[in-house]
Amino acid sequence: MSTDTAAAHAGTGGGRPFDLDGAWRLHEQVAVRPERFGALLYHYGTRRLSFLRSPVLLTVVRSLADRPTARQACAQAGVRPGELASYRAALASLAESRMICERSGP
């Protein structure tokens, strides 16, 4: 499970760790194209392309807006506790590339 821009750590730019307990969503300028291997994400604003090399990661990304936290989106998608660090790193990479963003409000 990874993205093509996978971070070597679970940070989000400015040295801040990715907040699994925060509310996240897919950025409104990102299009998702499901594939057998996972999905392609294209950001129309930055013109960046990311590969999700896991159908489970695609499920997590798609459910972020429907779950109170990224941790709950991971749990709902079937991510086991031992896998959470890898998914945290992948989500951090997606946040750094602005494919996902924090959401405000409930």
N, C-alpha and C positions, 0 to 999 in steps of 0.2 A: 504494500500500500504506500503510494507516494504521489507527489505531484512532480511535474518536470522542474519546478523551482523549489523543491523541498529544502527546507531549512535544516541546517545541521543541529540546531537547537530549537527550543520551543518559544522563541522570542517573537516580538512583533516590532521590528524596527527599533526605535529609540531605547532599546535596552529593557523594555517592559515585557514581562512574560505574557503569553497568550492566556486570556482569562476564560477558562472552561466554564466558569460559573457566571459569565456575562451573557447578555442577550445579543445574538448575532443574526445576520440575514445575508442572503445573496445580494450583491450590489445591484441596483436597478438597471445599470448599463451592461449587465453581464447576461449573455445568452448561453444556454446549456444545450449541448447536443449529445444525447446518450449514445454510447458505443458499446460493443461487446466487452471491451476491456474496462469500461467505466464511463468516461465522458470527456468531451472537449468543452472548455469554458473560454468564451471570447468576450473581452471587455471592449465595448465600442468606444469608450472614452480614452483609454490608454492604448488601444489596439494590441493588447497583449493576449496571448493564447496560453492556456494551461491545460495540462492533461491530468485527469483523475484516473489513476491506474487501478481503481478498485470500485466495484459496484457498491460496496458498503460505504465508501467515502462519498459517493454520489448521493446515496440515501441520506447520509448525515447532512450534507450541504443543502439538499432540497428540503429537509425538515427543520433547518435552523429557525426559520421565521415562525414555525408552528410550536416550538418548544420554548419554555422559559429560559433555558440555558443551553450552551453548546454541550455540556456534560450530559444533559438529558437527551439531546438529539443523538449523541453517540450511544447512550444506553438503549434508546428506542430502536436504533439501527442494529443492535446486537453486538456492539463493541464490548469486548470483555475487559475487565480491569487491567489485565496484563498488557493489553494492546493500546490502552489509552494514551500512553506517552507518544506512540507513533502517530496516532490520529491528532493529538495536540500539535505535534510538529507540522503535520500536513495542513491543519487549519491555520496555524501561525503563518505558514508560507502563503496561503491564500489571502490572509489578512494583509500581509506585507505587499502583495501584488494587487490589492484592492479588489479582489474577486468577491470577498465577503467583507462586511463592515458591521460595526456595532449598531444596534438599534436602540432607540430611546423609547421610553414608555412601556406600557404593559404588552 
